[in-house]
């Protein structure tokens, strides 16, 4: 299927690793002019060069932290008028809410709610004027199946999803959609850090927990980053102007509900 987005521009946060990189790769394969943003120059350089070599479409990069005004300014200086915006940020380490400080909460909100909302605020009107826009927030299945040790993520990401639910209904008539992807357990570095943060409380080894988490869903395996990248590209396509305000699970059937 031709996704109809060749020549469009995309700004992908967290685009140097994991699911963000997979989204950048898939969009680049569709001929989208991708700019990846993250905090570490070395990983950005490597990812941009490798994706460019793989797809033949030049990929640019910018060192930018979505949690800061300076970082958001830098991202938009590198990609001033994106047609596609992918908001993506690592969640905090698992823990016990009794030990979390207000600073912990503020950092979580800046990363997973307020930073993405600011990027939406600064790009959505341009998309409306151009009559095309696709905003995708990579969040987590935890907004539907909350895990107690991920309370910081549960709260902040749910706030983002709740906010865009209203805005998405206002922009869709202008062919600007806003949707959320809810990944389950994926074989990424973020998953490895999550498991490492659980070792002390469970008394199990890393390998034991890795095996348990990967097999504890109907698919019986971890998701692959490229699977989420493909879903992201489709949601960003010219064919999805009638899909907005949705939170799309990609979790191997792990969510137990009908709705």
C-alpha positions as CSV (number, residue, x, y, z in Angstrom):
1,X,0.0,0.0,0.0
2,X,1.2,3.5,-0.9
3,X,0.7,5.5,2.3
4,X,0.5,8.7,0.4
5,X,3.0,10.7,2.6
6,X,6.1,10.8,0.3
7,X,7.7,14.2,0.6
8,X,6.0,15.1,3.9
9,X,8.1,16.2,6.9
10,X,8.2,14.4,10.2
11,X,9.7,15.2,13.6
12,X,10.2,12.1,15.7
13,X,11.2,12.5,19.4
14,X,13.1,9.6,20.9
15,X,14.0,8.7,17.4
16,X,17.5,7.4,18.0
17,X,16.6,4.2,19.8
18,X,13.9,1.6,20.2
19,X,10.3,2.3,19.2
20,X,11.0,5.9,18.2
21,X,13.8,4.8,15.8
22,X,11.5,2.1,14.4
23,X,8.9,4.8,13.6
24,X,11.5,7.0,12.0
25,X,12.8,4.1,9.9
26,X,9.3,3.2,8.6
27,X,8.4,6.8,7.8
28,X,11.7,7.2,6.0
29,X,11.0,4.1,4.0
30,X,7.8,5.8,2.9
31,X,9.8,8.8,1.5
32,X,9.0,11.1,4.5
33,X,11.7,13.7,5.3
34,X,12.4,12.7,8.9
35,X,14.1,14.7,11.6
36,X,14.9,12.6,14.7
37,X,15.3,14.3,18.1
38,X,16.8,12.9,21.3
39,X,19.3,14.0,24.0
40,X,22.5,12.1,23.0
41,X,24.3,13.2,19.9
42,X,26.3,10.0,19.3
43,X,23.2,7.8,19.2
44,X,21.4,10.4,17.0
45,X,24.3,10.5,14.5
46,X,24.5,6.7,14.3
47,X,20.7,6.3,13.9
48,X,20.4,9.0,11.2
49,X,23.3,7.6,9.2
50,X,22.0,4.0,9.4
51,X,18.4,4.9,8.5
52,X,19.6,7.1,5.6
53,X,21.7,4.2,4.3
54,X,18.9,1.7,4.6
55,X,16.1,3.8,3.0
56,X,17.9,6.1,0.7
57,X,16.0,9.1,2.1
58,X,18.1,11.6,4.0
59,X,17.4,11.7,7.8
60,X,18.4,14.7,9.8
61,X,18.9,14.8,13.6
62,X,18.8,17.4,16.4
63,X,19.9,17.2,20.0
64,X,16.8,18.2,21.8
65,X,15.2,17.4,25.2
66,X,11.4,17.6,24.9
67,X,11.1,18.5,28.6
68,X,12.8,21.9,28.2
69,X,11.8,25.1,26.3
70,X,15.3,25.2,24.8
71,X,15.0,21.6,23.6
72,X,11.6,22.2,22.0
73,X,13.0,25.4,20.3
74,X,15.9,23.4,18.9
75,X,13.6,20.7,17.6
76,X,11.4,23.2,15.8
77,X,14.4,25.1,14.4
78,X,15.5,21.8,12.8
79,X,12.0,20.9,11.6
80,X,10.0,24.2,11.6
81,X,6.7,23.0,10.1
82,X,6.3,19.2,10.5
83,X,3.4,17.5,8.8
84,X,3.9,14.6,11.2
85,X,4.8,14.8,14.9
86,X,5.7,11.7,16.9
87,X,5.9,12.4,20.7
88,X,7.8,9.7,22.4
89,X,9.7,9.6,25.7
90,X,11.0,6.9,28.0
91,X,9.1,6.3,31.2
92,X,10.7,6.5,34.7
93,X,12.0,3.5,36.5
94,X,9.4,1.4,38.4
95,X,9.1,2.0,42.1
96,X,6.9,2.6,45.2
97,X,4.9,5.8,45.2
98,X,5.7,6.3,48.8
99,X,9.2,7.2,47.9
100,X,8.4,9.5,45.0
101,X,9.0,13.2,45.6
102,X,7.3,16.1,44.0
103,X,10.3,16.5,41.8
104,X,9.9,12.9,40.6
105,X,6.3,13.8,39.6
106,X,7.3,17.1,37.9
107,X,9.9,15.3,35.9
108,X,7.4,12.6,34.8
109,X,4.8,15.2,33.8
110,X,7.4,17.3,31.9
111,X,8.5,14.2,29.9
112,X,5.3,12.4,29.3
113,X,2.5,15.0,29.4
114,X,3.5,18.7,29.4
115,X,6.4,18.4,26.9
116,X,4.3,16.6,24.3
117,X,1.4,19.0,24.8
118,X,3.7,21.9,24.2
119,X,4.9,20.3,21.0
120,X,1.3,19.9,19.9
121,X,0.5,23.5,20.8
122,X,3.4,24.7,18.7
123,X,2.7,22.6,15.6
124,X,-1.0,21.9,15.4
125,X,-2.2,25.3,14.0
126,X,0.3,25.1,11.1
127,X,-1.0,21.6,10.3
128,X,-4.6,23.0,10.3
129,X,-3.6,25.8,7.9
130,X,-1.9,23.3,5.6
131,X,-4.9,20.9,5.8
132,X,-2.8,18.0,6.7
133,X,-1.4,16.8,10.0
134,X,-0.7,13.6,11.9
135,X,0.2,13.6,15.6
136,X,1.0,10.3,17.2
137,X,1.8,9.9,20.9
138,X,3.6,6.8,21.9
139,X,2.3,6.1,25.4
140,X,1.8,2.7,27.1
141,X,-0.7,0.0,27.7
142,X,-0.5,1.2,31.4
143,X,-3.1,3.9,30.6
144,X,-5.6,1.0,30.2
145,X,-4.0,-1.7,32.4
146,X,-2.2,0.3,35.1
147,X,0.7,-1.3,36.9
148,X,1.3,-0.1,40.5
149,X,5.0,0.1,40.1
150,X,4.5,2.4,37.1
151,X,2.5,5.0,38.8
152,X,4.5,7.9,37.5
153,X,3.9,6.7,34.0
154,X,0.2,5.8,34.6
155,X,-0.5,9.3,35.8
156,X,1.4,11.4,33.4
157,X,0.6,9.4,30.2
158,X,-3.1,9.3,31.2
159,X,-3.1,13.0,31.5
160,X,-1.7,13.3,27.9
161,X,-4.3,10.9,26.6
162,X,-7.1,12.7,28.4
163,X,-6.0,16.1,27.0
164,X,-5.8,15.1,23.4
165,X,-9.2,13.3,23.5
166,X,-10.8,16.7,23.3
167,X,-8.4,18.5,20.9
168,X,-8.5,15.6,18.4
169,X,-12.2,16.2,17.9
170,X,-11.6,19.9,17.0
171,X,-8.8,19.3,14.5
172,X,-10.0,16.3,12.5
173,X,-12.3,18.4,10.2
174,X,-9.1,20.1,9.0
175,X,-7.5,16.7,8.2
176,X,-5.4,16.9,11.3
177,X,-5.6,13.8,13.5
178,X,-4.2,13.0,16.9
179,X,-3.9,9.4,18.1
180,X,-2.1,7.4,20.8
181,X,-0.2,4.1,20.4
182,X,-0.3,1.9,23.5
183,X,2.5,-0.7,23.3
184,X,2.7,-3.6,25.7
185,X,5.9,-5.4,26.4
186,X,8.5,-4.9,23.6
187,X,12.0,-6.2,23.4
188,X,13.7,-2.8,23.8
189,X,16.3,-1.2,26.1
190,X,13.5,0.5,28.0
191,X,12.1,-3.0,28.8
192,X,15.4,-4.1,30.0
193,X,15.7,-1.1,32.3
194,X,12.2,-1.8,33.6
195,X,13.1,-5.4,34.5
196,X,16.3,-4.3,36.2
197,X,14.3,-2.0,38.4
198,X,12.1,-4.9,39.5
199,X,14.8,-7.3,40.5
200,X,15.2,-6.3,44.1
201,X,11.5,-6.5,44.9
202,X,10.9,-9.9,43.2
203,X,14.0,-11.8,44.2
204,X,14.2,-13.3,40.7
205,X,17.0,-13.1,38.1
206,X,16.9,-10.9,35.1
207,X,16.6,-13.9,32.8
208,X,13.7,-15.3,34.8
209,X,11.8,-12.0,34.7
210,X,12.6,-11.4,31.0
211,X,11.2,-14.8,30.1
212,X,8.1,-14.4,32.2
213,X,7.2,-10.9,30.9
214,X,7.7,-11.9,27.3
215,X,5.5,-15.0,27.5
216,X,2.7,-13.6,29.6
217,X,0.4,-12.6,26.8
218,X,-1.7,-14.5,24.2
219,X,1.0,-14.0,21.6
220,X,3.6,-15.6,23.9
221,X,6.3,-13.2,22.9
222,X,7.7,-9.7,23.1
223,X,6.6,-7.2,20.5
224,X,9.2,-6.1,18.0
225,X,9.9,-2.4,17.5
226,X,9.4,-2.6,13.8
227,X,5.8,-3.8,14.4
228,X,5.0,-0.6,16.2
229,X,6.9,1.4,13.6
230,X,4.7,0.0,10.9
231,X,1.5,0.9,12.9
232,X,2.8,4.4,13.4
233,X,3.4,4.9,9.7
234,X,-0.1,3.7,8.9
235,X,-1.7,6.0,11.4
236,X,0.4,8.9,9.9
237,X,-0.8,8.0,6.4
238,X,-3.1,9.8,4.0
239,X,-5.6,7.1,4.5
240,X,-6.3,7.7,8.2
241,X,-8.0,11.1,8.2
242,X,-11.2,9.5,9.7
243,X,-9.3,8.0,12.7
244,X,-8.7,10.5,15.6
245,X,-8.7,10.6,19.3
246,X,-8.0,6.9,19.5
247,X,-5.8,4.9,21.8
248,X,-4.6,1.9,19.8
249,X,-3.3,-1.1,21.8
250,X,-0.4,-3.1,20.3
251,X,0.2,-5.7,23.1
252,X,-0.1,-9.2,21.7
253,X,-3.7,-9.5,23.1
254,X,-2.6,-8.8,26.6
255,X,-5.4,-6.4,27.4
256,X,-8.2,-8.7,28.7
257,X,-11.2,-6.5,27.9
258,X,-13.6,-6.3,24.9
259,X,-13.5,-2.5,24.8
